[in-house]
Amino acid sequence: MSSEFGDILARLEALMQERRAADPATSYVATLYSRGRGKIAQKLGEEAVETVIAAMRDDRAEMVAESADLVFHWLVLLADAGIPLDEVAAELARREGLSGIDEKTARKES
């Protein structure tokens, strides 16, 4: 992964915080915040489905575009929940090197 991806995620994370105080009439993100977490989660789900559909069509350009929408809405949801990207990164780092099967088994035992 390029540092460019990390850089854009950091800039978008900051933007999500900035838009919390924006006017919903002028900001899509502020509009989502004003509609509540349920609406934000719904939009994330819609983008996930659209990404899957693009994958099933084997449409690379559409997959890239829908993936960008998916990540964007994921960032809105995280910001709404007060979860910083560093917390997600820490969880990924914790799981690094673990077998996916072992990690899922450990979650079920907790």
Secondary structure, 3 states (H helix, E strand, C coil): CCHHHHHHHHHHHHHHHHHHHCCCCCCHHHHHHHHCHHHHHHHHHHHHHHHHHHHHHCCHHHHHHHHHHHHHHHHHHHHHHCCCHHHHHHHHHHHCCCCHHHHHHHHHHC
